[in-house]
Amino acid sequence: MTTLSTHVLDTTSGRPAQGMRVMLWSADSLLAEGETDADGRLRDFPALEQGAYTLAFHVADYFRAQGAALPDPPFLDVVPIHFGVSAQGHYHVPLLASPYAYSTYRGS
């Protein structure tokens, strides 16, 4: 079985991004969605099969809720992370985000 988790860090404040909406897609099918917890984590994803997926992080909504003055339209709105599952195991896809930049990597 292949599992998935994510962790979002707000690099503007240096804290976990609590309450960020995250959606998991496979092609045009929405598989799951939720909000990050107090530690900026989301773990409630379905088991994955081999294939291509997208995690969509709603960063503009999150930063607006934090009181950030964003332009309209925002520089970053929804950040998609496209990733592939090629083997069984655990996949951890973290996001480090600010209103104007983000980075990701395969975590453990």
Backbone as CSV, one residue per row, in Angstrom:
resi,resn,N_x,N_y,N_z,CA_x,CA_y,CA_z,C_x,C_y,C_z
1,MET,0.840,-1.182,0.000,0.000,0.000,0.000,0.886,1.247,0.000
2,THR,0.448,2.266,-0.717,1.186,3.518,-0.789,0.387,4.606,-0.083
3,THR,1.035,5.288,0.853,0.382,6.338,1.616,0.975,7.698,1.260
4,LEU,0.231,8.749,1.589,0.627,10.119,1.264,0.379,11.019,2.462
5,SER,1.298,11.953,2.685,1.105,13.006,3.673,1.735,14.283,3.144
6,THR,1.350,15.410,3.736,1.951,16.692,3.383,2.121,17.525,4.634
7,HIS,2.986,18.512,4.540,3.285,19.423,5.637,3.536,20.780,5.000
8,VAL,2.830,21.814,5.461,2.986,23.145,4.877,3.560,24.089,5.921
9,LEU,4.647,24.762,5.538,5.261,25.757,6.409,5.089,27.131,5.789
10,ASP,4.634,28.082,6.593,4.484,29.476,6.202,5.849,30.120,6.427
11,THR,6.588,30.350,5.343,7.945,30.897,5.491,7.934,32.384,5.810
12,THR,6.782,33.037,5.708,6.677,34.442,6.090,6.712,34.588,7.607
13,SER,5.999,33.702,8.278,5.929,33.774,9.737,6.877,32.789,10.423
14,GLY,7.373,31.808,9.669,8.225,30.789,10.264,7.455,29.777,11.088
15,ARG,6.158,29.613,10.759,5.298,28.694,11.510,4.596,27.722,10.577
16,PRO,4.034,26.649,11.143,3.196,25.764,10.331,1.994,26.534,9.782
17,ALA,1.572,26.180,8.588,0.439,26.844,7.937,-0.852,26.119,8.297
18,GLN,-1.416,26.463,9.431,-2.660,25.844,9.882,-3.829,26.381,9.072
19,GLY,-4.698,25.476,8.598,-5.916,25.865,7.910,-5.786,26.082,6.416
20,MET,-4.695,25.616,5.805,-4.577,25.742,4.354,-5.353,24.610,3.674
21,ARG,-6.172,24.965,2.730,-6.938,23.973,1.963,-5.999,23.271,0.983
22,VAL,-6.103,21.941,0.943,-5.292,21.113,0.063,-6.210,20.117,-0.633
23,MET,-6.012,19.956,-1.930,-6.814,19.010,-2.714,-5.880,18.022,-3.409
24,LEU,-6.283,16.771,-3.471,-5.534,15.735,-4.179,-6.313,15.318,-5.416
25,TRP,-5.662,15.399,-6.563,-6.271,15.064,-7.848,-5.506,13.938,-8.531
26,SER,-6.244,13.139,-9.280,-5.676,12.177,-10.222,-6.371,12.463,-11.544
27,ALA,-5.614,12.987,-12.495,-6.197,13.465,-13.758,-7.277,14.487,-13.418
28,ASP,-8.518,14.261,-13.851,-9.612,15.195,-13.579,-10.480,14.771,-12.403
29,SER,-10.021,13.797,-11.631,-10.810,13.282,-10.510,-10.276,13.788,-9.178
30,LEU,-11.153,14.432,-8.408,-10.798,14.854,-7.065,-10.863,13.638,-6.147
31,LEU,-9.739,13.295,-5.536,-9.673,12.119,-4.668,-9.887,12.462,-3.200
32,ALA,-9.432,13.650,-2.787,-9.548,14.040,-1.381,-9.286,15.534,-1.255
33,GLU,-9.810,16.098,-0.184,-9.483,17.484,0.158,-9.636,17.670,1.647
34,GLY,-8.913,18.637,2.164,-8.976,18.923,3.588,-8.162,20.156,3.896
35,GLU,-8.024,20.438,5.198,-7.233,21.571,5.652,-6.128,21.077,6.573
36,THR,-5.006,21.764,6.516,-3.884,21.396,7.371,-4.227,21.647,8.837
37,ASP,-3.666,20.821,9.699,-3.933,20.913,11.130,-3.032,21.969,11.791
38,ALA,-3.040,22.030,13.114,-2.269,23.028,13.851,-0.770,22.915,13.592
39,ASP,-0.315,21.747,13.179,1.103,21.541,12.864,1.369,21.713,11.369
40,GLY,0.367,22.157,10.613,0.528,22.353,9.172,0.501,21.060,8.382
41,ARG,-0.002,19.989,8.983,0.028,18.674,8.342,-1.359,18.221,7.896
42,LEU,-1.349,17.389,6.866,-2.562,16.725,6.392,-2.161,15.295,6.052
43,ARG,-2.858,14.352,6.667,-2.508,12.934,6.522,-3.665,12.093,6.017
44,ASP,-4.851,12.636,5.939,-6.046,11.854,5.632,-6.268,11.690,4.134
45,PHE,-5.323,11.075,3.472,-5.445,10.823,2.043,-5.727,9.343,1.807
46,PRO,-6.406,9.015,0.713,-6.627,7.598,0.403,-5.318,6.934,-0.029
47,ALA,-5.292,5.616,0.028,-4.139,4.868,-0.478,-3.994,5.149,-1.974
48,LEU,-2.772,5.238,-2.429,-2.492,5.569,-3.825,-2.007,4.355,-4.595
49,GLU,-2.313,4.361,-5.868,-1.780,3.365,-6.790,-0.697,4.029,-7.626
50,GLN,0.041,3.247,-8.371,1.053,3.802,-9.255,0.368,4.751,-10.232
51,GLY,0.972,5.922,-10.438,0.386,6.877,-11.368,0.788,8.304,-11.070
52,ALA,0.147,9.236,-11.771,0.432,10.659,-11.647,-0.660,11.339,-10.825
53,TYR,-0.247,12.255,-9.953,-1.156,12.945,-9.049,-0.792,14.429,-8.978
54,THR,-1.736,15.209,-8.464,-1.499,16.629,-8.211,-2.046,16.992,-6.843
55,LEU,-1.203,17.629,-6.043,-1.654,18.253,-4.806,-1.825,19.734,-5.119
56,ALA,-2.985,20.292,-4.815,-3.272,21.704,-5.070,-3.387,22.420,-3.726
57,PHE,-2.463,23.344,-3.476,-2.400,24.089,-2.220,-2.987,25.486,-2.444
58,HIS,-3.991,25.853,-1.672,-4.676,27.133,-1.835,-3.966,28.205,-0.995
59,VAL,-2.821,28.661,-1.513,-1.960,29.557,-0.743,-2.531,30.973,-0.622
60,ALA,-3.139,31.512,-1.661,-3.673,32.881,-1.576,-4.776,32.972,-0.528
61,ASP,-5.692,32.019,-0.523,-6.758,32.021,0.488,-6.162,31.969,1.889
62,TYR,-5.140,31.143,2.066,-4.489,31.021,3.369,-3.875,32.355,3.793
63,PHE,-3.086,32.974,2.904,-2.413,34.214,3.287,-3.392,35.367,3.488
64,ARG,-4.469,35.402,2.722,-5.505,36.416,2.965,-6.108,36.230,4.360
65,ALA,-6.358,34.976,4.738,-6.913,34.694,6.063,-5.940,35.086,7.179
66,GLN,-4.642,35.134,6.853,-3.630,35.549,7.826,-3.477,37.061,7.876
67,GLY,-4.211,37.774,7.010,-4.161,39.228,7.007,-3.210,39.832,5.991
68,ALA,-2.639,39.001,5.118,-1.723,39.521,4.103,-2.494,40.309,3.046
69,ALA,-1.955,41.458,2.672,-2.548,42.271,1.611,-1.990,41.770,0.280
70,LEU,-2.792,41.023,-0.449,-2.363,40.456,-1.717,-2.959,41.243,-2.869
71,PRO,-2.227,41.341,-3.980,-2.795,42.001,-5.153,-3.913,41.152,-5.745
72,ASP,-4.695,41.754,-6.638,-5.764,41.028,-7.316,-5.511,41.079,-8.818
73,PRO,-5.186,39.974,-9.433,-5.066,38.631,-8.851,-3.745,38.465,-8.094
74,PRO,-3.709,37.505,-7.165,-2.470,37.282,-6.415,-1.391,36.684,-7.306
75,PHE,-0.144,36.912,-6.924,0.965,36.316,-7.670,0.871,34.797,-7.643
76,LEU,0.680,34.224,-6.470,0.427,32.782,-6.316,-0.974,32.611,-5.760
77,ASP,-1.767,31.825,-6.432,-3.125,31.555,-5.968,-3.200,30.114,-5.483
78,VAL,-3.355,29.193,-6.387,-3.335,27.765,-6.068,-2.032,27.203,-6.624
79,VAL,-1.227,26.610,-5.754,0.054,26.035,-6.163,-0.139,24.548,-6.407
80,PRO,0.019,24.104,-7.678,-0.097,22.670,-7.956,1.279,21.999,-7.888
81,ILE,1.329,20.900,-7.202,2.542,20.077,-7.173,2.187,18.772,-7.869
82,HIS,2.770,18.573,-9.040,2.546,17.354,-9.810,3.631,16.357,-9.411
83,PHE,3.211,15.162,-9.034,4.186,14.149,-8.619,3.726,12.781,-9.077
84,GLY,4.665,11.876,-9.143,4.363,10.518,-9.575,4.642,9.509,-8.484
85,VAL,3.821,8.492,-8.445,3.994,7.361,-7.531,4.425,6.179,-8.381
86,SER,5.651,5.715,-8.153,6.180,4.622,-8.961,6.429,3.348,-8.170
87,ALA,6.362,3.453,-6.854,6.623,2.274,-6.024,5.789,2.371,-4.753
88,GLN,5.573,1.241,-4.110,4.845,1.233,-2.845,5.702,1.856,-1.760
89,GLY,5.046,2.341,-0.730,5.738,2.969,0.387,5.015,4.229,0.791
90,HIS,5.741,5.111,1.453,5.149,6.371,1.898,5.726,7.528,1.088
91,TYR,4.849,8.403,0.629,5.238,9.612,-0.082,4.845,10.806,0.785
92,HIS,5.831,11.655,1.078,5.595,12.875,1.851,5.976,14.045,0.963
93,VAL,5.010,14.948,0.734,5.224,16.079,-0.174,5.029,17.370,0.615
94,PRO,6.110,17.941,1.168,6.008,19.179,1.921,5.972,20.397,0.991
95,LEU,5.433,21.503,1.516,5.433,22.766,0.789,5.890,23.858,1.743
96,LEU,6.865,24.637,1.314,7.291,25.835,2.025,6.764,26.993,1.199
97,ALA,5.944,27.879,1.792,5.239,28.870,0.991,5.241,30.252,1.618
98,SER,5.249,31.247,0.738,5.007,32.645,1.077,4.092,33.177,-0.033
99,PRO,3.633,34.417,0.050,2.771,34.923,-1.023,3.462,35.028,-2.391
100,TYR,4.813,35.003,-2.396,5.532,35.219,-3.651,6.543,34.134,-4.005
101,ALA,6.576,33.048,-3.236,7.537,31.983,-3.535,7.105,30.689,-2.851
102,TYR,7.566,29.568,-3.418,7.338,28.279,-2.774,8.426,27.309,-3.201
103,SER,8.596,26.262,-2.417,9.485,25.165,-2.778,8.912,23.881,-2.205
104,THR,9.338,22.781,-2.790,8.873,21.469,-2.356,9.998,20.467,-2.556
105,TYR,9.810,19.283,-2.034,10.770,18.193,-2.176,10.076,16.926,-1.742
106,ARG,10.693,15.783,-1.983,10.137,14.537,-1.457,10.717,14.315,-0.072
107,GLY,9.860,14.366,0.906,10.283,14.190,2.294,10.203,12.743,2.712
108,SER,10.337,12.528,3.996,10.284,11.162,4.511,9.218,11.033,5.579
